[in-house]
Amino acid sequence: FWNLIHTLEEMDRESFTFSKDQWLVTGGLSGNTNSANISSAVFTYPHGCSPCQPEHIITQFRHGGCKSVCTFMERSSIMHDRKLKCNAKEGHIPPDRYKCFIPFFAHDAVHPSAVGHAIAKDFIVHTMASAQRRLCDGERVKKDVLPLTTFVADDFHQLKVRGDYLVVKDVARVFTRWDKLKPIRGEADGFELYADDQLKQRPGWIATNPLGNSTITFSVELPLHECYVVYIAILRSYKGMGTFGTQVRDYGERPNQLGEKPKRPKKITTKDGIDGLWDAPISVWSDIQITEDNIPGCTGYCEISVITNPMKDRRVGNKVKILTISARKCSPTKSK
């Protein structure tokens, strides 16, 4: 891919387009496939780029058309030294040049296609199979064959703790076990549970009041422990979204059989200014940590309230969509 990008940049630095006479008709494969670089067969004709085929795009998204390598580079912010020009309707494409589309990216220039998923799967399987083969051959396999993402964890023990979610309350079934995300009885004002996408497949607890002040409260019930970290997952999108704050009230012990709990929480943790709007031209699930690893914000039973803010100036909506409440044990970082 990077060789392709480098070649396109040499051809056309602004729109990453190409001239057909500069590409190999066979996609880089000679008649003798035994000596050819078979991996280049992933890049269909002409050598590295494929024609736009909107008929292969799901009807729902077809109006957006295919997205070229130029669009991908622009959206990924890889280019910091210049603004790329990818819009043919605005005359960005030079005469007798063609946009480059690659088969392992989907039409939105964000997600991998079926070919892209196959490449990722092959890479993962190859890594695992190679490790197993080295074990069978009596070779020592290093634990850190793949590098740690140190912004997630400082070591492998910490990574294990941070990946072990003890409770996940979700609006939709993802795994065999499903703990439905429901508010505490009587603790939802201005939020409703429904699917707002065209196919009615993506539900969430949604508030849209432009004046804000919509509230909803959920609970996490875990055994007493010195510290749990709480997360809230929301929809983040590039339009129509609003901001909100959270309050986590830690009571420790669960309510008794009569539903009674201590009159006052042991600790209250607040977080404000959480924004569902971002610049990326995609709408995705986003997990937000609302209590700290280094400061106990939940020690067993705790309640999580969400309060929406009034719509900000120059915005066209104030939607807050909640998808998941989850928790894991705390794992303090060395870097904090």
Disulfide bonds with the S-S distance in Angstrom:
Cys49-Cys100 1.84
Cys52-Cys66 2.20
Cys70-Cys86 2.05
Cys227-Cys330 1.84
Cys298-Cys302 2.29
